[in-house]
Structures are given as C-alpha cells and as structure tokens.
Amino acid sequence: MKTEGRVSSKRTDHERLGRPSVADYALLEELGYVRREAQAEANMAYKDWREHPIGERYVVYRAAQDRADAAQDQLANWADEIGRDLRGGSLALQTS
C-alpha cells in the first residue's frame, strides 16, 4: 500500500493487518471513473474521425485514446497494488 502523503506516523488497523483501507478503495473507484470518462471521450473522438476522416481529427482521437490507455494503466497498477495486500490473507478468495 502506498503511504506517501499521509500525515500521521501512527499505523492504522488496516496497515497493521496488511489490508487496504477505505481510502485505497475510494482511489480505486476514482481511477475507474477517470478511465471510463477518458475512454468515452476517445470513443467520441473516434466516431468523429470516422465520420470526417481528416488528419487533425485522427490526431485528436489518438491523443484521447492515449489518455484512456494511461488511465487504464494507472487503474491496473493501483488495483495490483492493493491486491497484493489481499493475496494469501484472510480476505483472499478461496478456490475449490
């Protein structure tokens, strides 16, 4: 779990137990929202380019898709970060 920017030097119960905090999940939700919005923008730019195939519109589409890809990478990285805390712990999913 990332701890940059935390004011208190005391460890919370979540940190002691190695579990993600509510703030960790809130950030995950926010990153998911940002990714969905960025992809929606890219989808609209793609549609616009397909309807009017000129170079400038393609550049706008590619820039929007690059932002959506970067947002997806951030989301995946954060999900992996907080997921590490769950693997093998009491909250890990049990397989049959």
C-alpha positions as CSV (number, residue, x, y, z in Angstrom):
1,M,0.0,0.0,0.0
2,K,1.3,3.4,-0.8
3,T,1.7,5.7,2.2
4,E,3.0,8.9,0.6
5,G,1.2,12.0,1.7
6,R,-0.2,10.5,4.9
7,V,0.1,13.0,7.8
8,S,0.1,10.7,10.8
9,S,3.0,8.4,11.5
10,K,0.8,6.1,13.5
11,R,-0.2,2.9,11.6
12,T,-3.9,2.3,11.2
13,D,-5.6,-1.0,11.8
14,H,-5.7,-1.6,8.1
15,E,-2.0,-1.0,7.8
16,R,-1.1,-3.3,10.7
17,L,-3.3,-6.1,9.3
18,G,-2.0,-5.5,5.8
19,R,-5.4,-4.8,4.4
20,P,-6.3,-1.9,2.0
21,S,-8.1,1.0,3.6
22,V,-11.4,2.7,2.7
23,A,-9.2,5.4,1.1
24,D,-7.4,2.8,-1.0
25,Y,-10.7,1.6,-2.4
26,A,-12.0,5.1,-2.9
27,L,-9.0,5.9,-5.0
28,L,-9.6,2.7,-7.0
29,E,-13.1,3.8,-7.6
30,E,-12.0,7.3,-8.7
31,L,-9.4,5.8,-11.1
32,G,-12.1,3.6,-12.6
33,Y,-14.3,6.7,-13.1
34,V,-11.5,8.6,-14.7
35,R,-10.7,5.6,-17.0
36,R,-14.4,5.3,-18.1
37,E,-14.6,9.0,-18.8
38,A,-11.4,9.0,-20.8
39,Q,-12.5,6.0,-22.8
40,A,-15.8,7.7,-23.5
41,E,-14.0,10.8,-24.8
42,A,-11.8,8.6,-27.0
43,N,-14.8,6.7,-28.3
44,M,-16.5,10.0,-29.3
45,A,-13.3,11.3,-31.0
46,Y,-13.0,8.0,-32.9
47,K,-16.6,8.3,-34.1
48,D,-16.0,11.9,-35.2
49,W,-12.8,10.9,-37.1
50,R,-14.7,8.0,-38.8
51,E,-17.4,10.4,-39.9
52,H,-15.0,13.1,-41.1
53,P,-11.7,11.3,-41.9
54,I,-9.2,14.1,-41.8
55,G,-5.8,14.2,-40.2
56,E,-6.5,16.7,-37.5
57,R,-9.4,14.6,-36.2
58,Y,-7.3,11.5,-36.2
59,V,-4.7,13.3,-34.0
60,V,-7.5,14.3,-31.6
61,Y,-8.7,10.7,-31.4
62,R,-5.2,9.3,-30.9
63,A,-4.5,11.8,-28.1
64,A,-7.8,10.9,-26.4
65,Q,-7.0,7.2,-26.7
66,D,-3.6,7.7,-25.3
67,R,-5.1,9.4,-22.3
68,A,-7.6,6.5,-21.9
69,D,-4.7,4.0,-22.1
70,A,-2.8,5.8,-19.5
71,A,-5.8,5.9,-17.2
72,Q,-6.2,2.2,-17.7
73,D,-2.6,1.6,-16.8
74,Q,-3.0,3.7,-13.6
75,L,-6.1,1.8,-12.6
76,A,-4.4,-1.6,-13.2
77,N,-1.3,-0.5,-11.3
78,W,-3.4,0.6,-8.3
79,A,-5.6,-2.5,-8.4
80,D,-2.4,-4.6,-8.4
81,E,-1.0,-2.5,-5.5
82,I,-4.0,-3.0,-3.2
83,G,-4.5,-6.6,-4.5
84,R,-1.1,-7.6,-3.1
85,D,-2.4,-6.9,0.4
86,L,-5.2,-9.4,-0.1
87,R,-3.4,-12.3,-1.6
88,G,-3.0,-15.1,0.9
89,G,-4.7,-13.1,3.6
90,S,-8.0,-13.8,5.3
91,L,-9.8,-11.7,2.6
92,A,-8.4,-13.7,-0.3
93,L,-10.9,-15.6,-2.4
94,Q,-11.0,-19.3,-1.6
95,T,-10.8,-21.7,-4.6
96,S,-12.4,-25.1,-4.6
